[in-house]
Amino acid sequence: MTFENILVAVENGIGQITINRPSKLNALNVATIQELHDAFEALENKEEVRVILITGEGEKAFVAGADISEFANFTVQEGAQLSAQGHELLFDFVENLRTPVIAAINGFALGGGLELAMSCHFRIASNNAKMGLPEVSLGVIPGYGGTQRLPQLIGKGHAMEMIMTAGMISAEEAFRVGLINHVVPQSELLDFTKGIAAKIIRNSPYAIGRAIKAVNANFKDGVNGYETEIRNFGKCFGTEDFKEGTTAFLEKRKAEFKGK
């Protein structure tokens, strides 16, 4: 599969997506969102891919926001459609993948860039990274899940302040409030992230996918997270991975999971 705005590679069970628009600080436009959807879908369907890593090209930006030139003259209806399509194609899509997705934030993650990082299952940042939702300074609000996911991750008060001030926070502050899991030197970011991915790969892909579903259920209106956990816990008992994991434990050997 050939892309214009992103790079995709698979190695050692890790699918890596790199947003490759450095002259635009990797800003998201409609074409890039579609390409990201297609790449995530393709990697999700590759049996050998156990973890997906997403980052930005260069040393300045993960994604420095949306491409404002595309929607500056949109109508009310066009703006709502832009948001709805983005949710469906990329942001909600990534959040609900059964394959773990890690954001390696290598610089600015602003607006849609931070929203993309927040849709991933967790985030690791380089020490030069800056994060924020500056939309209100443009007369609009975050439209790709920022008003929902940011409070879930860091609490209502911190999220309100970030959104209303349109300010940026450092990687260290993002770590302090729980927006990211780790801060590392930029030169170590990809190796560190791949190290965590390697730990994930040792475990059951089927169980991980069910755990993602159960955790996400807690944040969906009208869904009982405990019931989702019980149901998915039970489903694991009918899998080859469960039989292999328990047998390997009892036999004191390393499990070889197939994701089935």
Beta strands, then each sheet from edge to edge (+ up, - down):
strand 1: 6-11
strand 2: 14-19
strand 3: 51-56
strand 4: 61-63
strand 5: 101-105
strand 6: 108-110
strand 7: 122-126
strand 8: 130-132
strand 9: 168-170
strand 10: 182-184
sheet 1: 1+ 2- 3- 5- 7- 10-
sheet 2: 4+ 6+ 8+ 9-
end
